[in-house]
Amino acid sequence: MRSKRLSAALLGAATVLMSAGLVPTAGAAPAAAVQGPDFNGDGYADAVTGVYRGDVDDRQSAGYLHVLYGGAGGAGTSTATVSQDSPGVPGTSEKNDWFGSSVATADVDGDGFTDVVVGVLGEDVGSDSSATGHGSVVVLYGSSGGSFERGRTIAQGPPGGGAGASLAVGDFTRDGAVDVAVGLTHGEFGEVTLRPGPLTEDKPLTHLLDTGFGGNSGALVAGDFEGNGKTDLAISSYSNDYSRTTLWRWNGSALQEYWKSPTVGYDITAGDFDGDSVDDLALGHCLITAEADRSTGACGPDESAKGGKVRVFYGGGGAEGFGTRAHTINQDTPGVAGTAEDADNFGIELSAGDLNGDGRDELVAGTPAEAIGTAARAGSATVLTSGPEGLLDATGTAKSAAWHQDSAGVPGAAEVNDEFGSALAIGDYDGDGDGDVTAGAYHENSAEYDQTRNTGGVWTLPNGTGTGSKALTPALFGLRGALYYGQILGR
């Protein structure tokens, strides 16, 4: 393999805004665990965006990661840019690799530093020009120096498979080693396969399950949905004829389905919204695609469908008790900011985390197609505050606040097609003990979907509010060829 170097097109972005003393010296022990990924172990959560449509030198859509390290000033206190041309990163940046098309985070090797698992959806494997689009998955190991100079390719798909379209990380096999569930969007069955850990060794993908819906692996998330301290896998999948959300647990030799619903979420996330120490499952922009299943009401009342709705299935009472209690939330739900309007896409992006330190997770719902004033598709993000009953109280009322670029304290201005809220993540970036929100707006600075070579941005909302908010854009960091910056956020 040839020597790696940082692309000339990305030079200057690796250490822009670097502040002395914020990155530990090499060999320093990681700080105590914080909410969110901490790649350099300094006690501040970090954010990472997958710029999968970004250029590396003249190689269009080769893709790279842009890391926004946390510090006393929040996310973006220092930064790093990582591509397949960076030292220690497997592979070579090539046109249409889409490195960063999916990003998941976890401490996969148990050293106390969070690692990054990266989908490379367009990666070709081998020299056969007729066999393309395999896709691959790469793990990059965090370190005290804040760099990712050690990595490994942990999975490769079959020709046309598109491995790495979706990812979930957790100890699904319950053997103490972290595993990665890998979605192959173009697999024969819309497959979800498992790459067993440890991720420090070469192991093949193991075909353990498929969704059976003919071509879409959908969204994946890990969580303890039974409340037994074990990690399960949630899959939300669909085709033109079927939709399903399913939960899977290890039976000693394979993952086995133990719960299902005829629903699909365009995005799904796990969080403990009612404080009972059992994970709940939120389905964003919940739909039922099969006509025969729509009468079940599994997505909630039909009148809640306008503008998009979020369906929350609560855990509790073991496997048998999961989903016996549920909430359906849209912008016409009492206490939810805004008004439900056709094609808003409320909740099409989700993230969960504790924003106020009460031990319960809040849910942040992105509504990227929301009009702000006369600006169509300017977008917003709604913070839904949790309580003892979950995201709605006993009367069915929510507590929420919506944020966008015309909100007080939030930089910028709501403009047509910004799509604020098109990606979301939560972490304690400023180290105050409470979570902060990062929200992407991947069409920022583009006009009517004109795909210029620098579009998008990420906004920080400290503790889920506009106070102290920052706009982090490619221009701020001197990036070039940063198309769709902020569409993919690791969490």
Secondary structure, 3 states (H helix, E strand, C coil): CCCCCCCHHHCCCCCCCCCCCCCCCCCCCCCCCCCCCCCCCCCCCCEEEEECCCCECCECCCCEEEEEECCCCCCCCEEEEEECCCCCCCCCCCCCCCEEEEEEEECCCCCCCCEEEEEECCCCCCCCCCCCCCEEEEEECCCCCCCCCCEEEEEECCCCCCEEEEEEEECCCCCCCCEEEEEECCCCCCEEEEECCCCCCCCCCEEEEECCCCCCCCEEEEECCCCCCCCEEEEEEECCCCEEEEEEEECCCCEEEEEEECCECCEEEEECCCCCCCCEEEEECCECCCHHHHHHCCCCCHHHCCCCCEEEEECCCHHHHCCCEEEEECCCCCCCCCCCCCCCCCCCEEEEECCCCCCCCEEEEEECCCCECCECCCEEEEEEECECCECCCCCCCCEEEEECCCCCCCCCCCCCCCCEEEEEEEECCCCCCCCEEEEEECCCCCCCCCCCCEEECEEEEHHHCCCCCEEECCCCCCCCCEEEECCCECC
